[in-house]
Each structure stands twice: as structure tokens, then as C-alpha cells.
């Protein structure tokens, strides 16, 4: 269950599990004869963490592109007709159902050869179910006085490296279905990625076990899975909508949390305006720092692991970890 301070208006929301499509109806021709004739398996990811997942597993045997451009917010993605056609032509599409409605609709319309919905990877689905149960409990307790409703469920499972690792074997199997001649290569790529992500998880666990403070005040409630994994507590200025403005009542509650728990930093994000967080931090005499939800690749030279390493550096400084 996600660790969060029990503030009335906002708590990290859950993510309801949805249907997995791991369809092998018409795999690509034997070997490297793929749909586009490029000599590699053509993979289309709906947004960056899934692009990273497929690229790390497939290496030179895959050509991976993302429907969400670098530096763009994935939440409100819209697809052009040509992008919808691209979905249908891909050898494999990797996506998270319920996160980007345009992608969900395109998959129904085009029925590509192979589809992986990471929401139905067992470990991820289990955590999403726990998140939903926790949200239901919170709503039952707070419904009478809650000023805010949850506009959606928390999709950010990849901020727990072990959950991203759990999707690796499923993606490898789908790649093998598209290109059976390289099944062993894909399995090896998945194994290597799992080892890397487990090492990243161990690094986070070791560093964050020593922190003087355990409360994260963030610009929006995107870090529930990270908080859950590393025994932290998240308080978001706004809910899961990064563009939402916190109410005056919410800002007063944040002030109380900061003072009660000795918070020294409010975390902002690269793709979200920091103005509210900076104004509040100035008013409270504390600092701001950037924490990346890794929804998009802000800097094409910095991959998922690099972004997570930067997050750990920021957390270490803000939380007083030795």
C-alpha cells in the first residue's frame, strides 16, 4: 500500500487493473522479415519508460519508437491519423491501458500483430489492485469532507524499478513471438535489464534507509509507487493532474505538514510549471528541487536509469540521507 500522509484532500490514487493483450495472432514472418522490411522488429511504445524497456531488451534487433515525443506530457496524448495507422503496422505495441485513451482507441481500431499491456503483468496488476483498495478506504473515510475528487488512478508504476523489471520477461516473450529466431537474445536482454534494475533498486533501498526525514512534498501526486517501495510518505500540492492548481485550503495543509515534519524541500518537475511550488517554498523559507516522474525523456542524452539516479541524488539531499 502506498505510504502517504493522511491529508483530507489528496492521497496517491490507485490504478485499476485492466485487460492484457498479449496477442500472437499473426506474428511477423520468420527471422527478421518484419512489417516494414527494416530487418528489425518494429516496436511502438506508448510513452518513454516502455520505450526504454523494449529498447534495452531488444538492442540492435529492434527499432523502437514512442507515440509520445521526447519532452512531451503523455497524459493528454492525441494521435494523428498517420500515427493511428502506424499503430496498426507495428510488429509489437507496448502500452499501459487506461493511461492514454488515444492509444487505447487506436489499438481497438487497428489490431496490430502483437500487443503487450503492462497493466496486466502480474506483479504490476497486484500493486495496482492494492492501490485501488487503499483509495477506496480513503474515500470511505474522507468522502463527507473531501474538497477534491480523484480525476484518475496513479499510473506511475515504473518509479518502482522492481515493477518495471517485472514487465521485462513479458516484453521479451512478445518480441520472440515476432522474431522467433532471436528468442534467446530477447530472453538474455530481459535478464540483463532485470539485473540492472534490481541493482538500481538496491541502491535506492540502501540510500533511502538512512534518511533523517521521510516526507516528500511534490508538485503533484506522481510518486506513490516510489514512496511505497522505499517507505516514504508523499504529499502532493495537487492531485494526479499535473496542471491542477492547489486550493488555498490545500496550501495551508501543506504548510502544516512542512512545519510538523521539518520538510526542507518542495519537489517540482521539469515539464510542470514550478511557480506555485516556488512561491510556497519562498513563503516557508525552504528550497525547491526537481524530481522527475520519468513520464517522458526530458533530455535525450539521459535515459531512464540516468533520470532515476538524478532522482536519488535529489532525494538524498532533501531528506538528509547519509
Secondary structure by P-SEA (a helix, b strand, c coil): cccccccccccbbbbbbbbbccccccccccccccccccccbbbbbcccaaaaaaaaacccccccccccccccccccccccaaaaaaaaaccbbbbbccccaaaaaaaaaccccbbbccccaaaaaaaaaaaaaaaaaaaaacccccccccccccccccccaaaaaaaaaaaaaaaaaacccaaaaaaaaaaaaaaaaaaaaaaaaaaacccccccccccccccaaaaaacbbbbbbcccccccccccaaaaaaaaaaaaaacccbbbbbccccaaaaaaaaaaacbbbbbbbcccccccccccaaaaaaaaaaaaaaaaccc
